[in-house]
């Protein structure tokens, strides 16, 4: 199959997910598609049975599955970037190795991008499931189903395993995302949003697994915060961004720190981040609310 003929690439990244990877792969290969497509699986040097399970599926579906067995661990972000680099399709759909696609997902997203040329990326709603696959919640549709790079800078509500985008959106910014960056999703979405609208299919078409051992649940909050600040700061290098969106995005991150430290009764630290937030967006509801709370705690401003 020549790369010019591939309509869709599905990228899967995984590391030590022997408990989930087979269910994930089954949910992909069971999608009904009548197009040339490929599934690229980047295994990040797993030490459990994950590679064996991948190889079983690769032998069963040799015409579409292209496994990559890394000999050196690149980390979550590095594996995502380098696996995506191998994709040849006009469209790329991503899924992590512990999440699931529901029937019809891929065809609905392909049809959407075919019919909406102004959209660079389309995502959908998902169920939240626990380690055992039991539903514990769901995402909800916002009033606006079309977003821009600036709306993502402020708040990212896109589940990475739900997005399909045009390969033409990938540029040097994407391929230069630092492999060491803890949280790459938002920055990757911002980069894609330079080239068109971000659209939502207001339908649940997948499941996103949430459990204590997952990479983001187990990461330190400080490391995640630093990655989030780096991402918003990086926005100034991208097309179509506004200074006000960057300031609001950073203010929202600082206010999250205010809430966290206030909850832990570290009022001086809460005051520090409140000052940082107010320097960027002075008169937000949240800054007023926490100014009053800290004043009542007799914190000297």
N, C-alpha and C positions, 0 to 999 in steps of 0.2 A: 504494500500500500504506500504510494508516494505521499510525502508530507503535504504536497499541494492539495491533495484530495481530502485531507482530514478536516472535518467540520468541527469536531469537538475533542478536546483533551480533558480528561478528568485527572487531577493530581491528588495523590494521597500521600500524606506523610505520617510516619509511624516510628515509634521507639518503645520496645518492650511492652507491646499491647496484645499479648497472646490471648488475653481474655476477651478481646473485643474485635480484633482485626478481621476474623472470619465473617462475623455478622456484618461488618462494614462492607467488605468486599462483596458479599452476597447481595446486599442492598443496591450495589452499583451494577453488577452484572445482570441483575434481574430487571433493570430499566429497559423498557421497550423503545428501541430507536431504529430508525431505518436510514441511517447515515453512516458514513465512514467515521469511526471514532477510535480513541485509544485511552487506556488507563495507565498512567505512569505512577508507580509506587516507589517512593523513596524511603527505604528502611535505613535508619540512622545508626547502623552498627548495633542492632539489638543483641542482647545476650540471652534471651529466652527463646521460645519456639516461634516467635513472630516470622522470621525468615522462612521457616519450614512451611508455615501456613500460606504465606505469599507464594512460595514456589509451587505448592499444590494447585493454586488457582492459576498461576502462570502456565502450567502444563495443561490445565483444563481449557484455558482460553488463550492460546498462544497468538491468535490473530489480533487480539486487542490489548492484552496485558503486557506491559513492559516494566519489569522490576529493576530497581537499582539497589544493590546491596553495598552499602558504604562500608569501607574498612576502617574509616576514621569517623568518629562522632563529630558532626558539625553543629549540633545543637538545634533546637526547634526552629529558630529563624533561618539559620544557614541551610538546613534541610529543605525548608519551604522555598527559599530563593533558588537553590540549585535544582530542585525537582521541577519547579516552574520553568526554569531555563530550558528544560528538555522538551517542553510541550510544543507541538507543531500545529495544533488546531486553530481554526479561526476564532473559536470561543474556548475559554478555559473555565472549568468548574472545579473548585477546590473542596476537599473534605479531609478532616483529620481522621486518624485511624481508629478512633473510638466513637465516631458519630455515625448517623444513619441517614440514608435517603429514603423517602417514601415514594411509592409508585407514581410515575408520571412526572416527577420533579424535573428531570433533565429536559424532556421534550417541551414542557411548559416554558422553561427558561429560554430554550433555543427559539421557540416561536416568538417569545416576547422580544428578544434582541433582533430577530429578523424583522419584526413589525415596528420597532421603535429605534430607528437609526441614530437618534439624538442621545440615546442612553448608552453610556459606556459600561455600565454594570447593573445587574439586576439581582436582588436578593429576595428572600421570602421569610415568612414566620416559621418558628420551630417549636417543638415540644422540648422542655427540659426533662431529662431522664437521669435517674441515679445509676449507680454502678451495676445494679441488677436489671436495668432497663425499664424500671417503673416510672411512669410519668409523675413529675413533681411540680410542673408548672408549664408556662408557655410564654412566648413573646406576644406582644400585641401591636396592632397596626396603629401608626400615628395618623393624625388628620391629613398630613401631607404625604403623598406617596412618591414625590419626586424631591430629591435632595441635590445639593451641590457640594463642592469641595469645602466651602465655608461652613456649611451645616455639619459636616463630618468633623472639622476642626473643633467646633464647639462641643459636640457630643457624637460619639460613634455608637450607633445602635445596631450595627450590622454584625450578625454572627458569621464568622469567617467561613464556616462549613456550609453556609447557605448561598454564597455568592458565585455568580457566573459573570465573566467579563470578556471584553474583546482583547485578544492578544496584542492588537495594535496599540493598546494603552501602555504597554510595558516599555519603559525607557531606561536611561542610565540611572535615574534616581532609584528605580525599583531594584535594579541589579547591584546597586551600591549600598543598599540597606545593610548596616553592620550586622554581621552574623552574631555578634554578641548581644544585640538588642533583645531584651527580654520579651517585649510585647510588640510584634511587628504588624498586627492586623490593621490598626488605625492608619499607620503610615502608608501601608500598601493601598488601602482604600482611597486615601487622599491622592496618591499618585495617579490611580486610575481615574479619579474624578476630575482630573485636569482636562480630560478629553471628552467629557459629556456628562449628562445627568446620571445620578444614581437613582434607580427606580426600585419600587417594592411591589412584589406580587403579594397581596394581602391574604395569603392562604398558607396553611401549615403544610410544608413539603419535606420536612426533615426533623431529625431529633438530635439534640445537642446534649452530650453526657457531662454531668457535673458530679465530681467526687473528690474526696480530700487529697488523693495522691496525684491528681492532674497537675500539670506543670504550673499553671497559674494559681491554683489553690495552695500549692506548697511553696510558692515563691515568697520572699520577704516583701512586705508592703513597701519598704523603702526602695528596694530595687525596682519594683513596678512603678512607683511614683517617679523615679528618675527617668525611666523609659518613657513614661507618658509626657513628661516635661520636654524631653529631647524631641519627641514626635511633634509636639505643637510648635516648638521653636523651629523645627526644620521646615515648617510650612512656608516660611518666608522665601524659601528657594523654589517654590512651586508656582505654576501659572494660575492666575485667577484668585489668589488668596487676598484677603483684606486684613489690614492691621487690627481693625475692630474685632474681627472673628478670632484672630490669634490672641488678642488680649482677653477676650471673653473665655476662650478655651483654657488659657492658663489660669484665669481667675476661678473657673469651675474646679480645676484640679487643686488649687490652693484651698478652696472652701471645703473640699473633701477632706483635706488634712486638718482643717479647723474642726470639722465635725468629729473626726477620729480622735484627735487629742482632747477635745472637750469631753467626749464620752469617757476617756481614760483619766479625766480629771487633771490633765497636764495643761493647766490654763495659760501658763506663760508661753508654751509652745503654740497653743491655739491662738493666742494673741499675735504671735509672730507671723503666722500664716494669714491671719485676718488682715494684717497691715499690708502684706504682699498682695492679697486679693483686691483690697481697696485702692491700691496704687494703680491697678489696671482697670477695674470697673468700680467706680466709687460708690454709686448709689443703687446697688442691687438689693433686692429684698433680703437675700441671705446675709449680706454684710451688715445691714441694719439689725437683723435678728440676732446675730452673734455679738454685735457691738453691745446691744442691750443685755444679753446674757452675761457677757464678761464684765460689764459694768456692775451688774447686780452681784457678781462674785467679788466685787471690789478690786478688780484688776486695773491698775493705773494706766490710763492711756496718755 
